[in-house]
Amino acid sequence: MRLPLRHPPPSADSGPLRCLHLELLADAARGLPLGPAARALTGARGRGRHGNALQWHFGLEAHDAERQLDWEDRIEIKMLTVWRRADGRVVSDKLKVCEAGVDPWHKLANVLWVFVDRCTRVVLGHRFSHRAAELDPWLRPSWGADPHFDQPSMFIESREGSDGSEAPAYYLASGLFLALEWFEGLRPTRFDPASWSTLRRDHAGRPPWLSLATRGQTGPLACPRCGGAIDFDAEAFATRGCVPARHGPTAADGSASPCCLRGHVLVDPSELPSSPVCRRETQFMGIEGRDEDEALWRLSDRVAEPEDHLH
């Protein structure tokens, strides 16, 4: 259920804020695979595991601070997952801003938006925004708007909490980002949310494993985790670059393969951006879940902090 906004638009604005250190981290995050950190941070909570992984890579605590802004209480960090539809259009889901008791105008005053591929969970790019300059023309009309009939860019939505109680939160409508044209130039994976949901449902809620191959691949593919045979529709893969796949019951050595407990998706990674701080093979290992815990690395350890943050 959608509800009216609780916080009125502010009468004053603090002005744009920046931090060179965060800008350097954001630049270096392009091509970063979030999967390894998401799998390692099993105790993280609040944002979802990939959002927590992004926070961790930026050198922050992997949980929500709620009222405080993520970066030095100056800049909020928002992860926006995007994918490409069959018609080529790049889209996203609605985005949670904060709990309904927290001021969303403050949260959105200065934001680093990190765009992440919905299928592979690789960082595609980013942008910084100042609410008063870029977002207010879209957000201020949300105050006093009917949350259902006026289709406001920001609204409160009531959700079911884990204990059955309602936990309302502020959201930004997915159409806002299309109107802002922020996805121009991004090349995310062509993704079918319905197919992905079916694979999860058919495998006890476990997300599918990803295997990588270039278009034109034919015949069974060797599973990158156990060596077992993965079969797929080669014609569909050549057309779409991302298709469901079927894993055989055995591993390469003939033993029963634990990979059978997961659904499988075959992905062409050729359009994913390379990373300035890790090798392509490291990126591919992270996407396919071939990473080892002892090899887990952190982006903030590979980006030198400048002496002057320029603020």
N, C-alpha and C positions, 0 to 999 in steps of 0.2 A: 504494500500500500504506500502510495506517495503522499507526503504531507507538506504543508507550507513551511517556508524558511523560518527559523527562530531568531536569527541574527540579522539586523538591518545592515545595509551597506554602510561603510564608515564614511564620516564626513571629511576625513583628512587622510593623506597617504604619506608613508614614511620615506618614499622615494626608492629608486632602484639600488640594490645592494649587490656586490660581487665579491668573489674570493678567487685569487689566482690559483691557489692550491686546488680548489674544487674544479676549476676550469681545466687544469692539467690532468686531473684524474678522469674527468669526463671525456677528454680527448683520447686518453689512453684506453678507455673502456670499450671503444669501438672494436667489435670482433670478439669481445670477452664471452666465453661460454659460462653461463651461470649454473649449469647442472651440477658440477662437482661440489661447489660450496653448498648448494641447496641440499644435496644428499648428505653432506657432512654435518650440517647444522640441524640435527634432528630435534633439538630442544627449542629451536627458535619458534616465535609465535607472533601473531598480530598481523603482519603484512602478507602472509603467505610465504612459502619457503623461498621462492625465487626473489621476492622483494627483500627478504631478510638477507639473502645471499648478496644482493647488490649493496646493501648497507654495509655488510661485512667487508666486501672488497674495497669500499671507500674508507675503511679504517674505523667504522662506527660500530656501536653495539647493535647486534642483530635483533632489535625489537623496537616497538613503537615507544616514543616518548610522549605521545598524545599532544599536549598543549604546546610543548616546546617544538621549535623548528629543528629539523634534522641536523643541519650543518651550522654549528656555533650559534644556534638559535637565531640565525639570520636568513637562511635559505632552506626551503623545504625540498626534499628529493622525492619525486614521483616516478614510479616505473609504469610505463604504458605498453601493454602487449598488443602487437599488431599482426595482422595476417593479410594475405592477398586472396580475394575471392576469385571465382571462376571467370568473372567479367574483367578481371585485372584491377579492380578497385581495392585500395588499401584501407582497411577498417580496423576498429578496435571495439572493445566492450565499454560500457559505462565505467567510470573510475570513482572509487571511494576517495573522498577528501579527508574526512575525519568523523569522529563520533558526533552525534547531534548536539551534545553539550559543549563542543569546542567551536570556537569562532572560525568559520571557513575562510572569511576574508583575510584574516591574519595568516592562515595556513597557505593561502595562494598568493600572498603579497609578492614574494620572490621565489621562484621555483626552478629547479633543474629537472627537466623532463627527460627521462631515459627511455628510448624506444627499443623494445625487445621483441625478437621474432617469437611468435606464439608457439610454433612447433619445436624449433631447436633450442630456444631460450638463449640465443646469441644476441648480444647488444648490437643494434643496427646503427645507432646514432643518438644524438641528443640535441636539446636546445634549452636556453635559459629564457625565462619570461618575467616581466614585471606586470603585475595584475592591473594596476591603474592605467598603464599604457596600452596593453594588449587585450586583456580579458574583460575589463569592466563594461565595455559596450555590449558584451554578450551576457554578463552575469547580473548586472544591476537590474535589468528588467525582470529577473527572476523574483525579486522582492515584490510581494503582493500578487504575483501571477498565480493562476490556478494550476496546481501541480500536475493535473491530468489533461485538461483541455488546452492549456496554453503552451504545453510542451517546453517548459523553461530549460535553460542550459544547466541550471543548478537546482537541485531539489533534495528533500529528505525522503528516504525510503525506510520503511519499517521492515526489519529482518527478524528471522527466528534465531535466537541464541541457542547455544549448546544445551542450556537447561530448559529450553522450551519457551523462554520469555522473549519478548520483543526487544531488539537492540537497534534503534533507529540511527541512521548515519547520513551525512551529506554525500551526495554524488554529483559528478559532472556527466551530462548526457554524452553519449558517443558521438552524436551529430555535431557537437561543439568543435571537436578536433577536425572534422571534415570541413566545417565552415571556415576554420582558421587556416586550412590548407597546410597543416604542419607535416603531413605525410609525403609531401612532394619529394621525389628522389629516393625514397626508401624502397627496397626490393625484398620484402619479406617472402617467406615460403608460401606457396599456394596451399591453403589449409582448409579442411572440411571439418568444422566443429562437430557436426552430427556423427560423422564416421569415427572421430576420436572418442566421443561419448559412448558410442556403441562398443568400441574396443575396451574401454574402461569397465563398462557395465558387464561385459561378457567375461571379464577376468578379475572378478572380485574387487573392483574399484581400483586396481593397480593401473597406473598410467602406462601406455605402450613404451616399448623399447624402440629406439631409433637406430637404423642402419643406413650408412651413406653409400651412394653409388652415383656415377654420372649417367645422364640420360643416354640411351642407346645400349645400356646393359641388358643382356638377355639371359634366359636360363636361370637356374637356381644360383643364389648368392651365398657365399660362406658367411655364416653369422660371425661378426667381429668379436663376440664374447665367448662362444663355445665351439665355433667351427661347423655347427650343424647347418643343414640346408634351409635357406629361406627362399620361398617361391613367391612370385608376384606377377601381376599383369604387365608385361613389358610394353605393350602398346599404350596403356593408360599412363605408365610411368614416363614414357617418352613425351607424352602430351602434357602431363600435369607436373611432373617432377616431385610429386609427393603422393604416395598411394599406400593403402593397407597392404600388409604382406602376411604370409603364412609360414610359421616355423615348424620344421619337422620335429618328431618326437625324440630324436637322439642328437648327441653331440658328435664331433668329428671322430672321437675314439669309440663310438658305438654305445656309450653309456647314456642313460636317461638325461635329458637336458633340462636344467631348471628354467631355461628361457621359455619353455612351453607354458609357464605360468603367467606369461605376459602376452598382450597383443603386440603386434609389430607394425612399424611404419617404415617404408623406404623413402629416403629423401635425397634429392640432388642438392649438394651444398655449394655449387659453383657460384651462385650469386651472393652468398654470404660474404660480408667484408672480412678481410684478413685483420689480424691483431697486430698493433705495433709493439706489443710486449710479450707475445708468446708465438711459438711456431705453429704453422697450419696443422701439423700432426697433433700437437697438444690440444688445439681447438677441436679437432675431429674426435680425439679420444674422450674429451669432455662431453661432446654431444652424444656419443654412443655409449657412455657409461663405462668406458674401459679404464677410467682413472683409478688410481689407488690412493687411499687416505693419506699415506705417508708422503705422497707426491703433491698434496694440495698446496697451492700457492695463492698468495693474496696480492691483488692489484696494487694496494697502497704500499707494499714492500718494494715494488718495482718502479715507482714514480717518486722522484726526489721532491721533497717539500721545499718550496722556494723560501728564501730568507724573508722576503717581503710579500705578504699576501695581497697587497694593494687595497687595503681597507683599514 
